[in-house]
Amino acid sequence: MDEAVSDLPPFEPIDHTAEVGLVAYGRDLPELFANAARGMFHFIVDPATVAERETRPVRATAEDLEGLLVAWLGELLVLFNGDGFLPARFQVETVTPTALEAQVAGEPVDPGRHTFRLDVKAVTYHGLRVERQDGLWRAQIIFDV
């Protein structure tokens, strides 16, 4: 592995007025999508407070890669907000330009144990980018809070 690539963080926050965002990185699309999810949930909860007690399948489809990233992260927000399930680990198994299949490990929300940070309401298309540069995938995502 290229040393410069291995020194990169999986994601980094970006400043954006009245919203939060991040830039995620990956050597391939599964790693990019997993790191984007890790970054989004880093805004939501302290990951050290979430255990991997059960696994759930997640599928997403869209017309293009950018839409697929939004759909994937949106499915995870539904899992969290709608089902009360808090993911801790994201295993993206397959990604095509229009479909994704993954397994996420986590546990039911427990306000007594989980340390919450921000209320991420939605993934936006504002400033959304998914691109490959110098052999590395990069995605920029903005979230409504």
N, C-alpha and C positions, 0 to 999 in steps of 0.2 A: 504494500500500500504506500502511496506517496506520503511522505512525512508531513507536507503542508496540509494535505487533506485530513490526516488523522489528528492534527492539532486544532482543527475547527470544532467549535461547539456544535451540538446537534441543532440548536436554535438560539436566537438572540432577540430580546425585545426591541421594538422600535417605538419612538415617540410619535404620537398622533393626537391632535386636539380632540377631546371629548370621547375618544375611543382608545383602544389599545391594539397593538399589532405586533407581529413578529416576522422574522425572516428565519425559515427552516432550511436545513441542509441535508443532503443525503447522497450517498454514492450511487444509489439507484432509486427508482420510484417507490418501492416498498419502504425503504429507510426514510425517504423524504416525507411520505405520508404519515409514518409512525412518529417522526420527530415533530411534525406540525401538530399532531394530536397531543404529544407530550408538552409542547409549548403552550397550547391552548389550556390544558388542564393545570399547568403551572400557574397560570393567571387565576384559576378558579380555586385551587386548594393546595395546601402544602403536601407535596407528594409523599413525604416521609410519614404522614398520618394515615395513608391508605394502604390496606393489605390486599393481596391477591388471593381471595377466598373462593371465587367462582369465575368461570369463563363463559363469555357470551359471543355468539357470532354476530358480525356486522357486515352488511352488504350495502353498496351504493352504486348508482348508475347516473350517468349524465351524458351530454352530447359531446363534451370535450374535456381535456385534462384539467383546466381551471375549474370548470363546473363540477368535475368529479371531486376535486379537493374541497370545494364548498359543500357538496352533498355528503361526503365522508365526515367532515367536522360537524355538519348539521345533524347527521344520524347519531353522533356521539353526544351532542347536546340533548337530543330527544331521549337517549338512554339515561342521561343524567337527570334532566328536568322532568321528564315524563314518567320514567320507570324507577327513579330514585336509586340508580346504579352508578357508582363512582369508579370509573376505570383507573387502573394504575399501570398497566402494561398493555402495549399495542403491538400485536403480531400481524402485520399486513402480509397476507399470503400471496395474493395475486393482484396486479394492477395492470390494466390495459388503458388506452386513452379514454374509454367510456365505462369501465366497470372495475369494481374493487371488491375483494373478499378478505375479511380479517377476523381474528379472534381477539377479544379484549378481556383481560383479567382484572378483577377488582372486587368490590363488595358493595352492599347496600349502604346508602348514606346514613351516617351516624353523627348527628351534630355534637354529641358528647365527646367524640374522638377526633373528628375531622376538623382541621383548622382551615376555614374558608377565607378567601381573599377578595376576589371580585365576582360580581354577577355578570358573566358573559351571556348576553341575550341572543346574539346571532352572529353568524359569519357573513361578512359583506363581500360584494364584488368590487368595492372601492379600492383602487390601487392593487388589485389582485394580479399576481404574476407567478407563473411557473415556467422556469427556463433551465436550460442546461448550458453551463459555461465551464470551459476548461476541464471537462470530464466530471463535473460535479453538478447535481441537481440543486436548485435553489427556488424557494417559494416565498413570496411576500403576502401576508394575510392581515386584514384589519377586522377587528371584532367590535360590535356594538356592546357597550356595557351600561 
